[in-house]
């Protein structure tokens, strides 16, 4: 943390989801869009994905996180949350970088839905070919 602010703000992206996370020292209270973390990410899978970077660095009970999530679905937002918190943890302590890089939390996942092409029914699918 620097002298001008009491928190660190980072951005995480996944597919079309964007999460802006504010991380500050605290007791482990996490809110997403002003709702409790467990309520916003209802399934255990999403919760584990979102908290992966915090668990790897043993930081779950050390920081309060206030996140704003926009776009995409809940699964994409969970991935974006993971990236945002990982980037914040690296800003807080550069020793976390090796740990987070090892589990893949610092790599932005570039996979996104491929656009539909004109003259065909989908991105890759073609209309049935008839020889005669």
For each residue, the residues with C-beta under 8 A, 3 or more apart:
1: 5 6 7 8 24 25 92
2: 5
3:
4:
5: 1 2 8
6: 1 24
7: 1 22 23 24 66
8: 1 5 22 23 24 88 91 92
9: 20 21 22 23 88
10: 20 21 23 84 85 87 88 91
11: 18 19 20 21 84 87
12: 18 19 21 79 80 81 82 83 84 85 86 87 108
13: 17 18 19 80 83 108
14: 17 72 76 77 78 79 80 83 108 109
15: 72 73 76 79 109 111 112 113
16: 71 72 76 112
17: 13 14 69 70 71 72 73 76 77 79 80
18: 11 12 13 69 70 71 72 80
19: 11 12 13 32 67 68 69 70 77 80 81 83 84
20: 9 10 11 67 68 84
21: 9 10 11 12 65 66 67 68 81 84 85 88
22: 7 8 9 65 66 67
23: 7 8 9 10 63 64 65 85 88 89 92
24: 1 6 7 8 63 64
25: 1 62 63 64
26: 29 62 63 64
27: 61 64
28: 60 61 62 63 64
29: 26 64 65
30: 36 37 64 65 67
31: 34 35 36 37 65 66 67
32: 19 35 37 40 41 67 68 69 77 81
33: 40 67 68 69
34: 31
35: 31 32 39 40
36: 30 31 39 40
37: 30 31 32 40 41 47 50
38: 41 42 47
39: 35 36 42
40: 32 33 35 36 37 69 74
41: 32 37 38 46 47 50 74 77 78
42: 38 39 46 74
43: 46 47
44: 47 48
45: 48 49
46: 41 42 43 49 50 74 75 78
47: 37 38 41 43 44 50 51 78
48: 44 45 51 52
49: 45 46 52 75 78 79 82
50: 37 41 46 47 78 79 81 82 85
51: 47 48 54 55 60 82
52: 48 49 55 56 82 103 105
53: 56 57 82 83 85 86 89 100 103 105
54: 51 57 59 60 63 85 89
55: 51 52 58 60
56: 52 53 99 100 103 105
57: 53 54 89 96 99 100
58: 55 62
59: 54 62 63 89
60: 28 51 54 55
61: 27 28
62: 25 26 28 58 59
63: 23 24 25 26 28 54 59 88
64: 23 24 25 26 27 28 29 30
65: 21 22 23 29 30 31 85 88
66: 7 21 22 31
67: 19 20 21 22 30 31 32 33 81 84
68: 19 20 21 32 33
69: 17 18 19 32 33 40 77 80 81
70: 17 18 19
71: 16 17 18 76 77
72: 14 15 16 17 18 75 76 77 80
73: 15 17 76 77
74: 40 41 42 46 77 78
75: 46 49 72 78 79
76: 14 15 16 17 71 72 73 79 80
77: 14 17 19 32 41 69 71 72 73 74 80 81
78: 14 41 46 47 49 50 74 75 81 82
79: 12 14 15 17 49 50 75 76 82 83 109
80: 12 13 14 17 18 19 69 72 76 77 83 84
81: 12 19 21 32 50 67 69 77 78 84 85
82: 12 49 50 51 52 53 78 79 85 86 105
83: 12 13 14 19 53 79 80 86 87 105 106 108
84: 10 11 12 19 20 21 67 80 81 87 88
85: 10 12 21 23 50 53 54 65 81 82 88 89
86: 12 53 82 83 89 90 100 105 106
87: 10 11 12 83 84 90 91 106
88: 8 9 10 21 23 63 65 84 85 91 92
89: 23 53 54 57 59 85 86 92 93 96 100
90: 86 87 93 94 96 97 100 106
91: 8 10 87 88
92: 1 8 23 88 89 96
93: 89 90 96
94: 90 97
95: 98 99
96: 57 89 90 92 93 99 100
97: 90 94 100 101 106
98: 95 101 102
99: 56 57 95 96 102 103
100: 53 56 57 86 89 90 96 97 103 105 106
101: 97 98 104 105 106 107
102: 98 99
103: 52 53 56 99 100
104: 101 107
105: 52 53 56 82 83 86 100 101
106: 83 86 87 90 97 100 101
107: 101 104
108: 12 13 14 83
109: 14 15 79
110:
111: 15
112: 15 16
113: 15 123
114: 123 124
115: 123
116: 120 121 122 123
117: 120 122 123
118:
119:
120: 116 117 125 126 127
121: 116 125 126 127
122: 116 117 125
123: 113 114 115 116 117
124: 114
125: 120 121 122
126: 120 121 129
127: 120 121
128:
129: 126
130:
131:
132:
